[in-house]
Structure formats: C-alpha cells, structure tokens
C-alpha cells in the first residue's frame, strides 16, 4: 500500500474500528470489580477471589495468540465478532451465575475470548493504511481508548452503587453493540484468510528474533505502564494525598494523549526517525516517573504526569507500527498477537513487583526503579527498531 500524505484523512475502516473499540471500552469497567463481586455475593475469601482473577489473567494470554491465528486464517471481521459475542455471553454468565463454581467457569471463558478482538482489529488497521500512517492510526486508537476509559469509570461509579452485577450486564451490552458496529460497518472478509498472502508463506513469529526483541521491550513498557495504574493510588496514600486523586492524574494523562494527536502530524515529529522517537519517548517516561519519585504535592504529580504521558504518546503507536511492518504477508495478526502477550505477562508481574518495591524501597524507591527501567528502554528500544528497519530494507532490496 502506498504512503498516506500527512494531511490526508485516515480511511473509513480505521475510524469505524476506533468507534467500535471506543463503544466496547465504555463498558469495560466490570473486571476491576470481579474480585469484589466474588467476595461480597458468594462470601468467598479474598484469596479465592484473587485466584479467580489470576485464572482470568492467565487465560487472556492464549486468547490473544488464538486471536492472531484466527484473524490470519479465517478473517479479521469473523474473529472480532466471535470475540465480542463470546465476551458478551461470558459477562452475562458472570452476572447471572447462581454459585461460585459457575462464576469461575465464566471468568475463565471470559479470559479465553477476551483478547480475540485485539489482534484482528490491530491487523485491520495495518492493512488499511501504509507505513507512514500507521503511527497516526494506532495513536488515534490509543487516545480513543484513554478517553473512553475515563467515561467508563464514571459509568462504573453509578452502576456499581446499585448492584455490581449490573456492571457485567452493561459490559455485555457494549460488547454486543461493538459487534453490531463491526458487522454492519466493516467489509466482509474475503475468501481465504489474509488476501495479501498466498497461504504458503512461512509465518513463524516465535522464531523471529527481531519480533522477540520487540516483545521484550514491549513487555518492559507494559510493566511500567501497568505499574503506574496499579500503584499510583497506593503511592499517593503513602504520601498523605488522596488515593482517589490517581483518577484525576490518569484523566490528565488522557487529555495529554488526546491533545497531542495533532502534534504527531507536525513535521518535527512526523519526520523524526523511529529510533529517535523511541529514545525521546523513553527519556520522557523516565523523567516523568523520576518526577513522581520526588513529588511532594498534587501539583508536582500533575507536572510529572504530563511529562510521562508525552512519552506514552510517542511510543504506543510507533511500537505497533514497527511490529506490523515486521510481519510477512499473511502474518500480521499473529505477529501483533505475539507482541501483545507482553501485556498479559506484565499484568501478572506488575502488582507483585509493585507491592514488593513499595514495601521494601518506599514510594521514592519504587518510582526510581521504574524510571531506571524507562532509561533502559530509551537505550535498548531504539537499537531494536534500527534492527527492524535494517531488516525491512534488506527484504525490500531482495524483492
């Protein structure tokens, strides 16, 4: 596909995917309350609730891998519809479950279908735009999800006061609405899986060393990002601030990401090399988290949030674009799925690492360690991206 001029609008399919994912994200507020529902409604001990949540988290890893394989073999839209309808069924099952055993079954089912949507939707964006526009497209998706997540929190506050089961009902409804948008507004899958491939192209993402290097750096980024969302309330509480202010700080982050979207189209950023952008993004993340380490008031936390959010703005869309560019014909979904498993790994590790760091090193020590990891990212990730760019140039010359 040819390059998309900087001033040209993104294709309709990208906007449809962003809109559908936003609708879906508006209802994605039930999972943080799964453990609470289990302990309150079924009188289960916290350890049992934690085990169920962990089972859900582990199930999402094969779910994402299956989503990539299904997307490449049977089609993007079909896989998205299966995932969304499956999520709706599982969420409704959790809401209507008569006992704990049924909840556990539906929670595991939810994990197994939860990530089916992501690889095909990301691969469809890669299919719809050229290399030059992928950063814009993926960054737009990231911004939409950030804003929808804030709105989801407001909805959760209202429904959760009524009955926690209604959170899962609302999530099921938004999954079905998202599926409806996908079914009506996106073109049907053609015969075969990915029509760009001939069906015989070898696709072996786990043997691709460059992809595995991207997975390593992506997992490290996901670990830091989830550390922020999980540990920020606890860190604020340790410093005598309101834990609820973490919601305001995350709102500031979302506003920065949304407001920064036009900046990605300006020449200083759009013309910046990918390695340079990754280095800058890593440095900004490190600086923002170092700011958290020394912040002594809410205003200082706001300033630090703005800094690390600018780093997030530079990194998320570019990482997905690099991975999509590594994939051979017919393998985009599987490559993006493998890369995305880093978030599942980080989701398991982040709470354990964060609480240990907080207890042993304190707030300043915890954020300092995270800042150090971001500094490592600022050095390692550009090197990986250079290797990816060199490989693509070699492939282009050979072809």
C-alpha positions as CSV (number, residue, x, y, z in Angstrom):
1,X,0.0,0.0,0.0
2,X,1.2,3.5,-0.8
3,X,2.1,6.2,1.6
4,X,-0.7,8.3,3.0
5,X,0.1,12.0,2.8
6,X,0.3,13.7,6.2
7,X,-2.8,15.9,5.5
8,X,-5.0,13.1,4.2
9,X,-7.7,11.6,6.3
10,X,-7.4,8.1,7.6
11,X,-9.5,5.5,5.8
12,X,-13.1,5.0,6.9
13,X,-12.4,1.5,8.2
14,X,-9.9,2.9,10.7
15,X,-12.5,5.4,12.1
16,X,-15.0,2.5,12.3
17,X,-12.6,0.4,14.2
18,X,-11.8,3.2,16.6
19,X,-15.5,4.0,17.1
20,X,-16.3,0.3,17.7
21,X,-13.5,-0.1,20.2
22,X,-14.5,3.0,22.0
23,X,-18.0,1.7,22.5
24,X,-16.6,-1.5,23.7
25,X,-14.2,0.3,26.1
26,X,-17.1,2.3,27.6
27,X,-18.4,-0.9,29.1
28,X,-15.0,-2.4,30.1
29,X,-15.3,-1.4,33.7
30,X,-16.5,-4.6,35.2
31,X,-13.3,-6.6,35.5
32,X,-11.7,-4.5,38.4
33,X,-14.9,-5.4,40.4
34,X,-14.8,-9.2,39.7
35,X,-12.9,-9.9,43.0
36,X,-15.3,-7.7,44.9
37,X,-18.3,-9.4,43.4
38,X,-16.9,-12.8,44.4
39,X,-16.2,-11.8,48.0
40,X,-19.5,-10.0,48.6
41,X,-22.1,-12.1,46.7
42,X,-20.6,-15.5,47.3
43,X,-18.8,-14.9,50.7
44,X,-15.6,-16.2,49.3
45,X,-12.3,-15.3,51.0
46,X,-10.1,-12.7,49.3
47,X,-7.5,-15.4,48.4
48,X,-10.1,-17.3,46.4
49,X,-11.2,-14.1,44.6
50,X,-7.6,-13.4,43.8
51,X,-7.1,-16.9,42.4
52,X,-10.1,-16.4,40.1
53,X,-8.8,-13.1,38.8
54,X,-5.4,-14.7,38.2
55,X,-7.0,-17.5,36.3
56,X,-8.8,-14.9,34.1
57,X,-5.5,-13.1,33.5
58,X,-3.6,-16.3,32.5
59,X,-6.4,-17.2,30.1
60,X,-6.0,-13.9,28.2
61,X,-2.5,-14.9,27.0
62,X,-3.6,-17.9,24.8
63,X,-6.7,-15.8,23.9
64,X,-4.6,-13.2,22.2
65,X,-2.5,-15.8,20.4
66,X,-5.6,-17.5,19.2
67,X,-7.0,-14.2,18.0
68,X,-3.9,-13.6,15.8
69,X,-4.0,-17.1,14.3
70,X,-7.8,-17.0,13.7
71,X,-7.5,-13.5,12.2
72,X,-4.9,-14.6,9.7
73,X,-6.6,-17.9,8.8
74,X,-10.3,-17.1,8.9
75,X,-10.5,-13.4,8.6
76,X,-10.4,-10.2,10.7
77,X,-14.1,-9.4,11.0
78,X,-15.1,-13.0,11.8
79,X,-12.6,-13.2,14.6
80,X,-13.6,-9.9,16.1
81,X,-17.3,-11.0,16.0
82,X,-16.5,-14.3,17.7
83,X,-14.5,-12.5,20.4
84,X,-17.1,-9.8,21.1
85,X,-20.1,-12.2,21.2
86,X,-18.1,-14.6,23.4
87,X,-17.3,-11.7,25.8
88,X,-21.0,-10.8,25.9
89,X,-22.0,-14.4,26.8
90,X,-19.3,-14.7,29.4
91,X,-20.1,-11.4,31.1
92,X,-23.8,-12.2,31.2
93,X,-22.9,-15.6,32.6
94,X,-20.9,-14.0,35.4
95,X,-23.8,-11.6,36.2
96,X,-26.4,-14.4,36.3
97,X,-24.2,-17.1,38.0
98,X,-26.1,-18.9,40.8
99,X,-22.9,-20.0,42.6
100,X,-19.2,-19.5,42.8
101,X,-18.3,-22.5,40.6
102,X,-20.3,-21.1,37.7
103,X,-18.6,-17.7,38.2
104,X,-15.2,-19.4,37.9
105,X,-16.2,-21.2,34.7
106,X,-17.5,-18.0,33.1
107,X,-14.5,-16.0,34.3
108,X,-12.1,-18.5,32.6
109,X,-14.3,-18.4,29.5
110,X,-14.1,-14.6,29.5
111,X,-10.4,-14.7,29.7
112,X,-10.2,-17.2,26.7
113,X,-12.3,-14.9,24.5
114,X,-11.3,-11.5,26.0
115,X,-8.3,-10.8,23.7
116,X,-9.6,-12.3,20.5
117,X,-10.6,-8.9,19.3
118,X,-7.3,-7.1,19.6
119,X,-5.0,-8.8,17.1
120,X,-7.5,-8.7,14.2
121,X,-8.5,-5.1,14.9
122,X,-4.9,-4.0,15.0
123,X,-4.1,-6.0,11.9
124,X,-7.0,-4.5,10.0
125,X,-5.6,-1.0,10.8
126,X,-2.2,-2.2,9.4
127,X,-4.0,-3.5,6.3
128,X,-5.9,-0.2,5.8
129,X,-3.0,2.3,5.9
130,X,0.5,2.5,4.7
131,X,3.6,2.6,6.8
132,X,3.6,6.4,7.0
133,X,0.1,6.5,8.6
134,X,0.3,3.6,11.0
135,X,1.7,5.6,13.8
136,X,-1.2,8.1,13.4
137,X,-3.8,5.4,13.3
138,X,-2.6,3.4,16.3
139,X,-2.1,6.6,18.3
140,X,-5.6,7.7,17.5
141,X,-6.9,4.3,18.8
142,X,-4.8,4.7,22.0
143,X,-6.3,8.2,22.5
144,X,-9.8,7.0,22.0
145,X,-9.4,4.2,24.5
146,X,-7.9,6.6,27.1
147,X,-10.9,8.9,26.8
148,X,-13.4,6.0,26.8
149,X,-11.7,4.6,29.9
150,X,-12.4,7.8,31.8
151,X,-16.0,7.7,30.8
152,X,-16.2,4.1,31.8
153,X,-15.0,5.0,35.3
154,X,-17.9,7.4,35.6
155,X,-20.4,4.8,34.5
156,X,-18.9,2.3,36.9
157,X,-19.3,4.6,39.8
158,X,-23.1,4.9,39.1
159,X,-23.9,1.3,38.3
160,X,-21.7,-0.1,41.0
161,X,-23.6,1.7,43.7
162,X,-26.8,-0.1,42.6
163,X,-25.6,-3.7,42.1
164,X,-22.2,-4.9,41.0
165,X,-23.8,-7.5,38.7
166,X,-25.1,-4.7,36.5
167,X,-21.6,-3.7,35.7
168,X,-21.2,-7.1,33.9
169,X,-24.6,-6.7,32.2
170,X,-23.6,-3.3,30.9
171,X,-20.2,-4.7,29.7
172,X,-22.1,-7.5,27.8
173,X,-24.4,-4.9,26.2
174,X,-21.5,-2.8,25.0
175,X,-19.8,-5.9,23.6
176,X,-22.9,-6.6,21.5
177,X,-23.1,-3.0,20.4
178,X,-19.5,-3.1,19.3
179,X,-20.2,-6.4,17.4
180,X,-23.1,-4.7,15.7
181,X,-20.9,-1.8,14.5
182,X,-18.3,-4.3,13.2
183,X,-20.9,-6.4,11.5
184,X,-22.6,-3.5,9.7
185,X,-19.9,-1.0,9.1
186,X,-16.8,-3.1,8.2
187,X,-16.5,-5.0,4.9
188,X,-16.9,-8.8,5.0
189,X,-13.8,-11.0,5.0
190,X,-12.8,-12.2,1.5
191,X,-12.3,-15.9,0.7
192,X,-9.3,-17.2,2.5
193,X,-7.6,-15.6,5.5
194,X,-5.4,-12.7,4.6
195,X,-5.7,-12.0,0.9
196,X,-2.2,-10.3,0.9
197,X,-0.6,-13.7,1.4
198,X,-0.7,-16.8,-0.8
199,X,-1.4,-19.2,2.0
200,X,2.1,-20.8,1.6
201,X,4.2,-18.0,3.2
202,X,6.0,-19.3,6.3
203,X,4.8,-17.4,9.3
204,X,6.8,-18.3,12.4
205,X,6.6,-15.3,14.8
206,X,8.2,-17.2,17.8
207,X,11.4,-17.7,15.6
208,X,11.7,-14.1,14.6
209,X,14.4,-12.7,16.8
210,X,13.6,-9.1,16.0
211,X,10.0,-9.6,17.0
212,X,11.0,-11.3,20.2
213,X,13.3,-8.4,21.0
214,X,10.3,-6.1,20.4
215,X,8.3,-8.4,22.7
216,X,10.9,-8.0,25.4
217,X,10.9,-4.2,25.2
218,X,7.1,-4.1,24.9
219,X,6.7,-6.2,28.0
220,X,9.0,-3.9,29.9
221,X,6.9,-0.9,28.7
222,X,3.7,-2.7,29.7
223,X,5.1,-3.5,33.1
224,X,5.9,0.2,33.7
225,X,2.6,1.4,32.4
226,X,0.5,-1.1,34.5
227,X,2.7,-0.3,37.5
228,X,1.5,3.3,37.2
229,X,-2.2,2.4,37.0
230,X,-2.0,-0.2,39.8
231,X,0.4,1.5,42.2
232,X,-0.4,5.2,41.8
233,X,-3.3,5.2,44.4
234,X,-1.1,3.4,46.9
235,X,1.8,5.7,46.4
236,X,-0.4,8.8,46.8
237,X,-1.8,7.4,50.0
238,X,1.7,6.7,51.4
239,X,2.5,10.4,50.8
240,X,-0.6,11.6,52.6
241,X,-2.5,12.5,49.4
242,X,-5.9,11.3,48.4
243,X,-5.8,7.9,46.6
244,X,-8.8,9.0,44.5
245,X,-6.6,11.7,43.0
246,X,-5.0,8.9,40.9
247,X,-8.1,9.1,38.8
248,X,-7.5,12.8,38.2
249,X,-3.9,12.2,37.3
250,X,-5.0,9.5,34.8
251,X,-7.5,11.9,33.4
252,X,-4.7,14.4,32.9
253,X,-2.8,11.7,31.1
254,X,-5.7,11.0,28.8
255,X,-6.1,14.7,28.0
256,X,-2.4,15.0,27.1
257,X,-2.7,12.0,24.8
258,X,-5.8,13.4,23.1
259,X,-4.4,16.9,22.8
260,X,-1.1,15.6,21.5
261,X,-2.6,13.8,18.5
262,X,-2.2,16.8,16.1
263,X,1.4,17.1,17.2
264,X,2.1,13.7,15.6
265,X,1.3,15.2,12.2
266,X,3.6,18.2,12.6
267,X,6.9,17.9,10.7
268,X,9.3,17.9,13.8
269,X,7.6,14.7,15.0
270,X,6.3,13.1,11.8
271,X,9.7,13.5,10.1
272,X,11.6,12.2,13.2
273,X,13.2,8.8,12.8
274,X,11.6,5.9,14.6
275,X,14.7,5.2,16.7
276,X,14.9,8.9,17.7
277,X,11.2,8.9,18.7
278,X,11.6,5.8,20.8
279,X,14.7,7.3,22.5
280,X,12.8,10.5,23.2
281,X,9.7,8.7,24.5
282,X,11.8,6.6,26.8
283,X,13.6,9.6,28.2
284,X,10.2,11.4,28.8
285,X,8.8,8.3,30.6
286,X,11.9,8.2,32.8
287,X,11.8,11.9,33.6
288,X,8.1,11.7,34.5
289,X,8.5,8.8,36.8
290,X,11.5,10.4,38.4
291,X,9.3,13.4,38.9
292,X,6.9,11.1,40.9
293,X,9.8,10.0,43.0
294,X,10.5,13.5,44.2
295,X,7.0,15.0,44.0
296,X,5.7,16.3,47.4
297,X,2.3,17.7,46.3
298,X,-0.5,17.2,43.9
299,X,0.7,19.9,41.5
300,X,4.1,18.2,41.2
301,X,2.4,15.0,40.4
302,X,0.3,16.7,37.7
303,X,3.5,18.1,36.1
304,X,5.2,14.6,36.2
305,X,2.1,13.1,34.7
306,X,2.2,15.4,31.7
307,X,5.8,14.5,31.1
308,X,5.4,10.7,31.1
309,X,2.2,11.0,29.1
310,X,4.1,12.8,26.3
311,X,6.4,9.8,26.3
312,X,3.5,7.4,26.1
313,X,2.2,9.5,23.1
314,X,5.4,8.9,21.2
315,X,5.8,5.2,22.0
316,X,2.5,3.3,21.8
317,X,1.5,3.9,18.2
318,X,5.1,3.5,16.9
319,X,5.6,0.2,18.6
320,X,2.6,-1.4,17.0
321,X,3.6,0.1,13.6
322,X,7.0,-1.4,13.9
323,X,5.6,-4.9,14.7
324,X,3.1,-4.7,11.8
325,X,5.9,-3.8,9.5
326,X,7.9,-6.9,10.6
327,X,5.1,-9.3,9.7
328,X,5.3,-11.3,6.4
329,X,2.3,-11.4,4.1
330,X,-0.5,-13.3,5.9
331,X,1.1,-13.0,9.3
332,X,0.2,-9.5,10.6
333,X,-2.4,-10.9,13.1
334,X,-0.1,-13.4,14.6
335,X,2.8,-11.0,14.9
336,X,0.7,-8.5,16.7
337,X,-0.7,-11.2,18.9
338,X,2.7,-12.4,20.0
339,X,3.8,-8.8,20.7
340,X,0.6,-8.3,22.7
341,X,1.3,-11.2,25.1
342,X,3.7,-8.8,26.8
343,X,0.6,-7.1,28.4
344,X,-0.6,-10.4,29.8
345,X,2.7,-11.2,31.3
346,X,3.0,-7.6,32.7
347,X,-0.5,-7.9,34.2
348,X,0.6,-10.8,36.3
349,X,4.0,-9.4,37.3
350,X,3.1,-5.7,37.9
351,X,1.0,-6.0,41.1
352,X,3.5,-8.4,42.7
353,X,6.6,-6.3,41.8
354,X,4.9,-3.0,42.7
355,X,3.8,-4.0,46.2
356,X,7.2,-5.5,47.0
357,X,9.0,-2.4,45.8
358,X,6.7,-0.2,47.7
359,X,7.2,-2.1,51.0
360,X,10.9,-2.5,50.7
361,X,12.0,0.7,48.9
362,X,9.2,3.1,49.7
363,X,7.5,5.5,47.2
364,X,10.6,7.2,46.0
365,X,12.5,4.0,45.6
366,X,9.6,2.3,43.7
367,X,9.3,5.2,41.2
368,X,13.1,5.5,40.9
369,X,13.3,1.8,39.8
370,X,10.6,2.4,37.2
371,X,12.4,5.4,35.9
372,X,15.5,3.4,35.6
373,X,13.7,0.7,33.6
374,X,12.5,3.5,31.3
375,X,16.0,4.7,30.9
376,X,17.0,1.2,29.8
377,X,14.1,1.3,27.3
378,X,15.4,4.6,25.9
379,X,18.6,2.9,25.0
380,X,17.5,-0.6,24.0
381,X,14.3,0.0,22.1
382,X,15.9,2.3,19.5
383,X,18.5,-0.3,18.8
384,X,15.8,-2.9,18.3
385,X,13.9,-0.6,16.0
386,X,17.1,0.1,14.0
387,X,17.5,-3.7,13.5
388,X,13.9,-3.9,12.4
389,X,14.4,-1.1,9.9
390,X,17.5,-2.7,8.5
391,X,15.8,-6.0,8.0
392,X,13.0,-4.3,6.1
393,X,15.4,-2.5,3.9
394,X,17.2,-5.8,3.1
395,X,13.9,-7.5,2.3
396,X,12.9,-4.7,0.0
397,X,16.2,-4.8,-1.9
398,X,15.9,-8.6,-2.3
399,X,12.3,-8.4,-3.5
